[in-house]
Structures are given as C-alpha cells and as structure tokens.
Amino acid sequence: MHRTFYTIIGGMLLTCGTLHPKSPAQHDLEKYRHESSDEEAFLIRRIAEFWKDGDYEIVKTQIHQFLQRFPKSSLNDYLLGILGDLYLQEAKYEKSIELYSQVRDLSVMEKVIINKLQCYYELNQYGAIV
C-alpha cells in the first residue's frame, strides 16, 4: 500500500515537477517516507488521478481539502508548490506567491523559487526580486 502511495505521488510530482517549463522537475521523496493513513494515501491517489486526467480545477480543490485534513503531512510543502504552480498557470500571481511563501522545506523552496520570482516580475514588484 505505502509503496503504491509513494509511486503515485512521486510520479505526480515528477510529472508536474512544477508546471512552469523553466522549473526543475527532480524531487527527492525518500526523506518523506512516513506511515500514512489509508485516507491520506487514498486522497493522494485521487489527486494523482485527477492530475493525470488534466482536471486541474479538481486537483486544486482536492489539494486544498488534503491540506485542511492533514495539516502536518510531510507532503504538504510539495502540494503547496503544485498548487502555486497551478495558480501561476492561471496568471493568479498573488495567490501563487501566497502559496509559495508557505513552503518551509528547503528542497521544495529551491524548486519553486524561480516561479515565485516570475510572479514578482509579472506583478512588476521588482524590489521583491532583489
């Protein structure tokens, strides 16, 4: 069960890496291995399925629900990054910045920083870039 969970989330994260073509797509999930509940694994599988089907509005809804239901999950920073990328693709830069700013894991921060900087650039907030 847990192996399937990590395969699905790993595939989803590697596929989206971050949606922006300039962002890195290599994620190291090994350090995030934890005992997940069946419900947590089920919700991640649902997110991955909707992602695979290209239902990004549902993906956003499912990620928001996951974050509310499992506020201490070790995958939350990755999900915040994915959510930020989805909003970036919709040109909702303020929302993207808000989500990227919630990421605390340094390895995830490294992966989303270029997208966060792009948001500041698109908003003409050049001072935030420096």
C-alpha positions in Angstrom: 0.0 0.0 0.0 2.7 2.5 1.0 4.9 1.7 -2.0 1.9 2.4 -4.3 1.3 5.7 -2.4 4.9 6.9 -3.0 4.9 5.7 -6.6 1.8 7.7 -7.3 2.8 10.9 -5.5 6.3 10.6 -6.9 5.0 10.2 -10.4 2.7 13.1 -10.0 5.4 15.4 -8.6 7.9 14.4 -11.2 5.3 14.9 -13.9 4.4 18.3 -12.7 7.8 19.0 -11.2 6.4 22.3 -11.3 4.2 23.2 -14.2 6.3 26.0 -15.5 8.7 24.7 -18.1 11.7 26.5 -16.6 11.4 24.9 -13.2 13.2 21.8 -12.0 11.4 18.5 -12.1 13.5 16.3 -9.8 12.1 15.6 -6.4 13.6 13.5 -3.7 10.7 11.9 -1.8 12.9 9.4 0.0 13.2 11.5 3.1 9.4 11.9 3.2 8.7 8.3 3.8 6.3 8.0 6.7 3.4 5.9 7.9 0.5 7.4 6.1 -3.1 6.6 6.9 -5.2 4.8 4.3 -7.3 8.0 4.0 -4.2 10.1 3.3 -3.0 7.6 0.7 -6.4 7.5 -0.9 -6.6 11.3 -1.2 -3.1 11.4 -2.8 -4.2 8.8 -5.3 -7.3 10.8 -6.2 -5.2 13.9 -6.7 -2.8 11.9 -8.9 -5.7 10.5 -11.0 -7.3 13.9 -11.5 -3.9 15.3 -12.4 -3.4 12.5 -14.9 -6.8 13.3 -16.4 -5.9 17.0 -16.7 -8.7 18.0 -14.3 -6.7 20.8 -12.7 -9.7 22.6 -11.1 -10.5 19.4 -9.2 -6.8 18.9 -8.4 -6.8 22.3 -6.8 -9.9 21.5 -4.8 -8.5 18.1 -3.7 -5.2 19.6 -2.6 -6.9 22.3 -0.6 -9.0 19.6 1.1 -5.9 17.5 1.7 -4.1 20.4 3.3 -7.0 21.1 5.6 -7.4 17.4 6.5 -3.7 16.7 7.0 -2.1 20.0 8.1 1.0 18.2 9.4 1.6 15.8 6.4 5.2 15.8 5.2 3.9 16.1 1.6 2.2 19.5 2.3 5.1 21.6 1.0 5.2 19.7 -2.3 1.4 20.1 -2.6 1.7 23.8 -1.8 4.3 24.1 -4.6 2.0 22.3 -7.0 -0.9 24.5 -6.0 1.2 27.6 -6.5 2.2 26.4 -10.0 -1.4 25.8 -10.9 -2.3 29.3 -10.0 0.8 30.6 -11.8 -0.5 29.0 -15.0 -3.8 30.9 -14.5 -1.8 34.2 -14.0 -3.0 34.4 -10.4 0.3 35.7 -9.3 -0.7 37.0 -5.8 -2.2 33.6 -4.9 0.9 31.8 -6.2 3.2 34.0 -4.1 1.0 33.3 -1.1 1.3 29.6 -1.5 5.0 29.5 -2.4 5.6 31.6 0.8 4.0 28.9 2.9 6.6 26.3 1.8 9.1 25.6 4.6 11.1 22.7 3.2 14.3 24.0 1.8 14.5 21.4 -1.0 10.9 22.4 -2.1 11.8 26.1 -1.8 14.7 25.5 -4.2 12.3 24.0 -6.8 9.7 26.8 -6.6 11.9 29.9 -6.2 12.1 30.6 -10.0 8.3 30.5 -10.2 7.9 32.8 -7.2 10.4 35.2 -8.8 8.4 35.1 -12.0 5.3 36.0 -10.1 7.0 39.1 -8.6 8.3 40.0 -12.1 4.8 39.7 -13.7 3.4 41.9 -10.9 6.1 44.5 -11.5 7.3 44.0 -7.9 11.0 44.2 -8.9 12.0 45.2 -5.3 10.9 41.8 -4.1 13.1 40.0 -6.6 16.3 41.7 -5.4 
